[in-house]
């Protein structure tokens, strides 16, 4: 290998090797031809920089999930608070359901026909007295009422109530009170529970 080729390969190796060091590296060639590497530069010398310290930009920390969800649903806080109080449910639970069901889109419509913020099916909306599923106030109130009825049906077991909200109470009851083995429901329940726990923890930690 030529001296030029050897030196190019050597510099490449140096550049790779010192990535974690985050410092400029200089090469000094002594009179006898030997090479010394150092990160200390001396002026008025034959020091030659062979690798430059990389500039590192620190990424901004991501906002906690609870903060993001509260911000996106802020305009519905008063409606959620009223529905939670009326049905004796945690506000965080209603927010978690809305977040998972529609991501706070009042115009959301599923292929199965579930509509609005809490994705009410036509029959459920009718049973809960919701005349207009596209009205956020009516949708949240009806969804919270339905969620409360499921909590009562399953003895305040939140996991089963959420499974029933997603798959229907019959799907839970006919299996003896277990979460149905539907992939969607198996994903839905832990997703809502995690969001509920994050929101609830944020509320608990908030200064009075």
N, C-alpha and C positions, 0 to 999 in steps of 0.2 A: 504494500500500500504506500502511496506517495505521502510525503510530509503534509501536503495540502489536504489530502483525503483524511489522513489520520487526525489532523487538527480539526477539520470540520466535524468529524465524528465525535471527537473529544468534547468540543463545545456543545454539540447536541446533547451528549450524555450529561454534561454539567448542567445545562438548562433544565433537563428533566429531573435530575437528582436534587436540585435545590428549590423546586417548586414549593415544598413545604417550609423552607427556611425563610422565605419572604425577605430576602436581602440581596443587594447588588453583590456580584462576585467579580473580583479582579484577578487577572493573571499577570504574574511577574516572571520574566525570563532572566535567569541569572547569567553571569558571564560564562559559566561552563555549559550553558544550554539547558540546564534543568528548569523545570517549571514549578512555580508555587502558586497556589490559589488562596485567596484571602477575601474577607468581606470588609477589610479595613483599607481605606484609600489614603495614600500619602501623596500630597502635592509635589510637583517638581520631580517626578519619578517616572519610570517606564511602566507604570501600572496600566494595564489595558482591561477595560470592562468586557467581560464575556457573557454576562447574564444580568438582566435588570430585574429589580424587585417588581413583581406584578402589583398593579393597582387593584385593590379589593374594595368593592362597594358593598356595604352591609345592607342586606335586604331589610325592609321594614317588617316588623313582626305582624303576622296576620291577626286580624281582629278575632276574638273568641267567637265561637259559633253562636253563643247565646246573645252576644251583642249584635251580631249580624241579623239574627232572627227578630230581635226586638226592634231593630231599626226598620226592617222591611215591613213589619206588621204594626208599626207605631200608629198609623192612622186608624187602626181597628181596636186600639187598646180600650177605649171607652165601651165599645160594644162587647168585647170579650169580657171585660170586668163585670158588666151588667149581667151577661149570660152566666158567668161563673157564680156570681152571687145568688142569682135566681135558682140555680141548680145545685148549689153547694159543691162546686168542682174547683180545683185549682186553676187559676188563670193560665198557668204555665202548661197545663195539660191541653187546654183548648188551643193555645197558640201552637203547641207541638203538632196537634192533629191538623190544624189549618196549614202549617208549614209543609207537612208531609203530603197532604192531600192536594193542595192547589198552589203551594208556594205563594200564597196571598194574592192569587189572581181571581177576582170575583167573577170573571167570565170563563173560567175553566170548565171544560166539558169533556168527559171521558167517552170512550167508544161504547161503553155500556149504558151511557145516559146519565151518569152521576154529574151533578152540576153545582157550580158556585164554589164559594170559599171552602166549605166543609164537604163538598162533593156528595150531595144528597141525591139518592135515587128517587124517581118520581113517587113510588109507593111510600118510601120513608118520609119524604117531604109532606105528602098528604096526611100520613098518620100523625106527624108532628105539628100539623096545622100551619104549614108554610105555604102561603098562597103564591108567593113570588120567590123562586129560588135564586134569582139574580139580584135580589135586594140583600146587601151584606148584612143588615141588621136582622132580617127575617131568617136568613140562611144560618148565621151564627147562633141565633136563639134556638132554631129548630135542631141544628146539629148538636148543640150542648144538651138539649133536652133528650135527644136520642142517646147520646153518650152516657148521660146520667141513668137512663133506663137500663142500659147494658151493664153499668157498674152495679146497679141494684140486682139485676138478674144473676150476675156472677159473683155476688157477695163481695163487692169492692175489689175483686181481683183485676187489677189494671191490665195485665197481660191478656187475660181472656176477654175482657171488655173490648180491648183494641183489636184483638183477633176477630171478634164478632162484628166490630165496626167495619172491618175490611172484607170479611168473607161471609158475613151474615150470622146471626145467632144460631140458626139451625145447624150450620156446619160445625159449630163448636159443641152444641148440645148432643148431637147424634154420635159424637166421638167420646162422650163421657166427660166433657169438660177439659179438653186439651186443645192446644193450638193446632188447627188443621194443617196437614202436610203440603199445603199449596206453596210453591216457591214465593209467590208474591206476598202471601200472608207471613211466611217465615222471615221475609226481609222487612216487612212493614212494622211488625210489632217491636223488634229491637230498635229500629230507626226512630220510631215515635218515642219509645221509652228513653233513649239516649238524649233526644232533644228536650224532652220533658225534664230530665234530671239536670241538664245543663242550665236550662232556664230557671228551674227552681233553685239551683245553687246560686245563680246570679242574683236572684231576688233576695235570698237569704243573706248574701254577702254585701248587698247594697247598703250604704249608710242610711241611717234613719233620719 
